[in-house]
Amino acid sequence: MSRRHSDLSSLVSSGRAEKGVPKSRAEVLAALLRKRAVAWQSGLSDLEARLRNQISWSLPIERPDETAPDGESAQPTTGDDA
């Protein structure tokens, strides 16, 4: 097994340290940020770039031109409101 493959395996395993479903969007983002930091420190630029894309995709987005069904301005959702 190559060193890069070994590094990737340890990254994936470390991301699974707290098995189960995340309780909030904040937990998901925190895990992605930790994985990105490890990928960057390990010099795994392809993996780090993919994690950056996942982080961007998972951030709440507020679009000021959209309105909520009740006619008020739409606010970003965090998943913690439920």
N, C-alpha and C positions, 0 to 999 in steps of 0.2 A: 504494500500500500504506500502510495506516495505521501510525502509530508503535507502537501496541499490538501489531499483527500482526508488525511488524519486531522488537519486543522478544521476542515469543514465539518467532519463528524463530531468533533468536540464542541464546535459552535452550536450545531443542531441539538446535541445532547444537553448543553448548558441551557438552551432555551426551553427545554422540557423539564427543568429541575422542579418547577411547581406544576405538576401535572393537573389537568383539569381545565375547566372553562374560566376564562378571565372574568372578573366581577365588574369591570368597567373599561371604557375606552382608554382611560388613563393607564391602566395596567398593560393593555396591549401596546400603547405607545412607548411606555417605559421599557418593555421587553424588546421592542424593535430598536430603540435607541441604544440599549446595552449591547445587543447583537451587532449593531452597526459599529459601535466603538471597538469591539473585539475584532471585527473584520478589518477595520482601518488599521488597528495596531498590528495585526498579523500580515498586513500588506495584501489582503485579498480584495483588490480594487473592484473586480466584477461583482462579487458578493456585496460589497459595501454600496455600490451603485444601485443594485437591486433593492437593498434594504432602504436606501434613501427614497426610492420610488414608492415603496410600500408605506413609508412614513408619510410622505406627501399625500398619498391616496387616502390614508386613514384619518388625516386631520379633518376636523369639522370645517365646513366651508360655508361662509355667509355670503349670500348673493343679495345685495340690497334691492335689486329690481324684482325679486320674487316676493309674493305676499302669502301669508298663511291663509288657510280656508276661512278664518274669521275676519279677514280683511286687514289684519295687523301685519306689520313687517315681520318677515320670517327670521327667526333666530337660529343660530347653529345648535345642533343637538349634541349632547355629550354621552348619552346613554346612561347617565346617572340619575336622570329625572324620574325614572319609572318607579 
